[in-house]
């Protein structure tokens, strides 16, 4: 009987340690899931901003071409196209483009 009691006494700390390890594992797994979700969100934002950057660069190139900006770039007083001079808040790009229409390619000058 003493041997069984001694084994039970030895098992209690091991059981507590096993339980604690299980709780720590569950917390680590939850943290991992959270971090993976945050990584996916960051990747989505990265792709979105890259696409936006590419679209704006393409629109700028097209606006310059339509306005003949390359030929006029060296002239004194030419500032650039409207697209180069205006910063549009996120979410308002389409509304802005519709509102300004072809003026988006218009050249701006000083004086």
N, C-alpha and C positions, 0 to 999 in steps of 0.2 A: 503494500500500500504506500509505503513511503516513497517508493520509486515513481509511482503514478503521480503522486502529489508533487514531487520534485519536477517531473516532466511538465505537469500543468503549470507550475510556477515559472518554468523556463519558457513555455509557449506563450504566456500572456504578453511579455514585451515584444516578442516576435509578431504576434497578432496585431498589436498596436502599431508597430513599425510597418507592417504590411498594409494596414488600413491607411496610415498616413501617406505611404508611398502611392497608394491608389488615388488618394485625394490630390496629391501633387501631380500625378500623371493626368488626371482629368482636367486640372487647371491648366497644365501645359498644352494639352490637346485643344482646349477652348481658346487659349491664347494663339495657338497656331492657326486655327480656323479664322480668328479675327484678323490676324496678320495677312493671311492669304486673301481674304476679302478686300482688305485695304490695298494690297498689291494689285489685285484685279481692277479696282477702282482707279488706281494711279495709272495703270496701263491704258485704261479706257480714256482717261483725261489726256494722256500723252498722245494717243492716236488722234483724238479729237483736235487737239491744238496743232498737231503736225498737219492734219488735213486742212485746217483753217488757214494755217500759214501758207501752205501750198496754193490754196484757192486764192488767197489775197495776192500772193506773188504773181500768179497767172493773171488775175484781173488787172494788176498794176502794169504788167507787161503789155497786155492788150490795150489798156487805156493809153499808155505811152505811144504805142504803135498807131492807134487811131488819131491821136493828137499830134503826131509828128514830133513828139518830145525829143527824140534823139537828134533831129536836125536843129531844134530850137534850144537845146540844152546849153549851148555855149553863148547864147545871146545875153547881154546884160539886162538884168531885171526879170528874167524868167525864173520863177520860183519852182514850179512843177505842176503836176496835175492835181485836181481836187482830191483824188484818191490818196495821193501822197501827203496831203496837207491836213486831212481830217482823220481823227481817231474816233471810231464808232464803238460804242459799248457793246459788249457781248449780248447777243440776242436781238439786236436792232439792225444788224447788217442788211438783211433783206429789205426791211422797211426803208432804210436809208437809200439803198440802191434804187428802189422803186421811186422814191420821192425825187431824187436828183436826176434819174434817168441818164440821158446822154451827157449831161453836164459832168458826170463822173470823169469823163475824159478831158474835160476842159482844162486849159492851161491857165495858171495864175501868174500874175507878174506884179512887180513892185513899181510904184510910181505911175 
